[in-house]
Amino acid sequence: MPAHPAATLRTLLRFRAGLLGLGLLFGVWVIAAPKEVWGQAPEMGPEPAVQGSLLVGSRGLGSRAHPFVGLEGSVHRDRFGVAATGHLGSGNDYRSTLLGLGPSVRLVTAASTRLSVWAGVSRYREELDGDLLPPGSGTADRSVTGGILGVTLRRPLPWGSVSLHATWLTGRLDDEDLVVPHRVQGLRLAVGLGR
């Protein structure tokens, strides 16, 4: 059954509000950072820079929250590289799995904090909790292959690094049990600890 137009509008408004909030936080951080540190290029080195983070985050907030844990890693040589992520989520009456992989670029480094962006392909699967299914029925799961866009702010610490992650995924759900195919999309926000 296709999503109600009001629900679709609310989802779009929440997404835009989340992006606006992230933009405002980043803007405050930009203003607070000393001007002389902007424009520094990432450290150049003969060896690729490998980074990884353990993530804790959520898709949505409040009663519709879907918390997840995951991993995100990247390998860069100078500014360019590749990034990958994997999330396992449970909440709001379903479980989910997300895998994503794609090319990455480090855009800027300021006050030791790196901003990187990556985009690629994702595989998303969700399964309805078994308690909600009629007795004797099989699993209710759906999966979709689509696009993914990730933004990461990473700041080194004496013992590792702390990072903020925003991941947007989109795809078209077109299973046999659906009368009308519909788009799957969502913004996931996470905090990471790593190296």
C-alpha positions as CSV (number, residue, x, y, z in Angstrom):
1,M,0.0,0.0,0.0
2,P,1.5,3.4,-1.0
3,A,2.5,5.8,1.7
4,H,-0.1,8.5,2.6
5,P,0.8,11.9,1.1
6,A,0.8,13.6,4.6
7,A,3.2,10.9,6.0
8,T,5.5,11.4,3.0
9,L,5.5,15.2,3.5
10,R,6.2,14.7,7.3
11,T,9.2,12.4,6.4
12,L,10.5,15.0,3.9
13,L,10.2,17.8,6.4
14,R,11.9,15.8,9.1
15,F,14.8,15.1,6.7
16,R,15.1,18.7,5.8
17,A,15.0,19.7,9.4
18,G,17.7,17.2,10.2
19,L,19.9,18.5,7.4
20,L,19.3,22.1,8.6
21,G,20.3,21.2,12.1
22,L,23.5,19.5,10.9
23,G,24.2,22.5,8.7
24,L,23.7,24.9,11.6
25,L,26.0,22.9,13.9
26,F,28.6,22.7,11.2
27,G,28.2,26.5,10.6
28,V,28.8,27.3,14.3
29,W,31.8,25.1,14.3
30,V,33.1,26.8,11.2
31,I,32.7,30.3,12.8
32,A,34.4,29.1,16.0
33,A,37.4,27.6,14.2
34,P,40.4,29.8,13.8
35,K,40.4,31.2,10.3
36,E,44.1,30.4,9.6
37,V,43.4,26.6,9.9
38,W,41.0,26.5,7.0
39,G,42.2,25.3,3.7
40,Q,44.8,22.9,5.0
41,A,45.3,19.9,2.7
42,P,45.2,16.4,4.2
43,E,48.6,15.1,5.2
44,M,50.3,13.7,2.2
45,G,52.1,10.4,2.7
46,P,53.3,7.4,0.7
47,E,51.1,5.0,2.7
48,P,47.3,5.0,2.5
49,A,45.5,6.4,5.6
50,V,43.2,3.7,7.1
51,Q,40.4,4.8,9.5
52,G,37.6,2.9,11.1
53,S,34.8,3.7,13.6
54,L,32.3,1.9,15.8
55,L,29.0,3.6,15.3
56,V,25.9,4.1,17.5
57,G,23.0,5.9,15.9
58,S,19.4,6.1,14.9
59,R,17.1,6.5,12.0
60,G,14.4,8.9,13.2
61,L,13.7,10.0,16.8
62,G,11.0,9.6,19.4
63,S,8.4,6.8,19.0
64,R,9.5,6.1,15.4
65,A,13.2,5.8,16.3
66,H,15.1,2.8,14.8
67,P,18.5,2.6,16.7
68,F,21.4,0.8,15.1
69,V,25.0,-0.1,15.7
70,G,27.6,-0.5,13.0
71,L,31.0,0.0,11.5
72,E,32.4,2.5,9.1
73,G,35.8,2.4,7.5
74,S,37.8,4.2,4.9
75,V,41.1,4.1,3.1
76,H,42.5,7.3,1.5
77,R,45.6,8.1,-0.4
78,D,45.9,11.9,-0.2
79,R,42.3,13.2,-0.7
80,F,40.7,10.3,-2.5
81,G,39.8,6.8,-1.4
82,V,37.0,4.4,-0.7
83,A,34.6,4.1,2.2
84,A,32.2,1.4,3.4
85,T,29.7,1.0,6.2
86,G,27.5,-1.7,7.8
87,H,24.6,-1.2,10.2
88,L,22.4,-3.6,12.3
89,G,19.3,-2.0,13.6
90,S,16.4,-3.0,15.8
91,G,13.4,-0.9,16.9
92,N,10.0,0.4,15.9
93,D,8.8,-3.2,15.3
94,Y,11.4,-4.3,12.7
95,R,15.1,-5.2,12.3
96,S,17.3,-3.9,9.5
97,T,20.6,-4.5,7.8
98,L,22.4,-1.9,5.7
99,L,25.6,-2.3,3.7
100,G,27.2,0.5,1.7
101,L,30.3,1.0,-0.4
102,G,31.6,3.8,-2.6
103,P,34.4,6.3,-3.5
104,S,35.2,8.9,-1.0
105,V,36.9,12.4,-1.0
106,R,38.3,14.4,1.9
107,L,37.0,17.9,1.3
108,V,38.7,20.0,4.0
109,T,40.7,19.8,7.2
110,A,40.3,22.5,9.9
111,A,41.5,22.5,13.5
112,S,42.5,18.9,13.0
113,T,38.9,18.0,12.0
114,R,38.4,16.3,8.6
115,L,35.2,16.6,6.5
116,S,34.8,13.8,4.0
117,V,32.0,12.8,1.7
118,W,31.3,9.5,0.0
119,A,28.6,8.1,-2.3
120,G,28.0,4.7,-3.8
121,V,25.7,1.7,-3.7
122,S,23.8,0.2,-0.8
123,R,21.9,-3.0,0.1
124,Y,19.1,-2.5,2.6
125,R,17.0,-5.3,4.2
126,E,14.3,-5.0,6.8
127,E,12.4,-7.8,8.6
128,L,9.2,-7.4,10.7
129,D,9.6,-8.6,14.3
130,G,8.3,-12.2,14.6
131,D,5.9,-11.2,17.5
132,L,3.8,-9.2,15.1
133,L,3.3,-12.1,12.6
134,P,0.4,-14.5,12.8
135,P,1.4,-18.0,14.2
136,G,2.8,-20.3,11.6
137,S,3.5,-17.6,9.1
138,G,7.0,-17.1,7.5
139,T,9.2,-14.2,7.9
140,A,8.1,-10.8,6.5
141,D,11.2,-9.3,5.0
142,R,12.0,-7.0,2.1
143,S,15.3,-5.8,0.6
144,V,16.3,-3.1,-1.8
145,T,19.5,-2.1,-3.7
146,G,19.9,1.6,-4.1
147,G,22.1,4.6,-3.6
148,I,23.9,5.9,-0.5
149,L,25.5,9.2,0.5
150,G,27.6,9.6,3.6
151,V,29.1,12.7,5.3
152,T,31.7,12.3,8.1
153,L,33.3,14.8,10.4
154,R,36.3,13.2,12.2
155,R,38.4,14.7,15.0
156,P,41.5,13.0,16.3
157,L,41.9,12.5,20.1
158,P,45.0,11.3,22.1
159,W,43.6,7.8,22.2
160,G,41.8,7.6,18.8
161,S,39.1,9.7,17.1
162,V,35.5,10.8,17.6
163,S,33.3,11.3,14.6
164,L,29.8,12.4,13.5
165,H,28.2,10.5,10.6
166,A,25.1,11.3,8.4
167,T,24.0,8.7,6.0
168,W,21.2,9.1,3.4
169,L,20.0,6.0,1.6
170,T,17.4,5.7,-1.2
171,G,16.1,3.0,-3.4
172,R,13.0,1.5,-5.0
173,L,11.2,-1.3,-3.2
174,D,9.6,-3.6,-5.8
175,D,8.8,-7.0,-4.3
176,E,6.3,-9.5,-5.5
177,D,4.0,-8.9,-2.5
178,L,3.7,-5.2,-3.2
179,V,0.9,-4.0,-5.4
180,V,2.6,-0.6,-6.1
181,P,6.4,-0.2,-5.8
182,H,7.5,2.6,-3.6
183,R,10.7,4.5,-2.7
184,V,12.6,3.7,0.4
185,Q,14.6,6.5,1.8
186,G,16.0,7.6,5.2
187,L,18.5,9.7,7.0
188,R,20.7,7.9,9.7
189,L,22.7,9.9,12.2
190,A,25.4,8.4,14.3
191,V,28.4,9.1,16.6
192,G,31.5,7.1,16.1
193,L,34.6,6.1,18.1
194,G,37.6,4.7,16.4
195,R,41.1,5.4,15.1
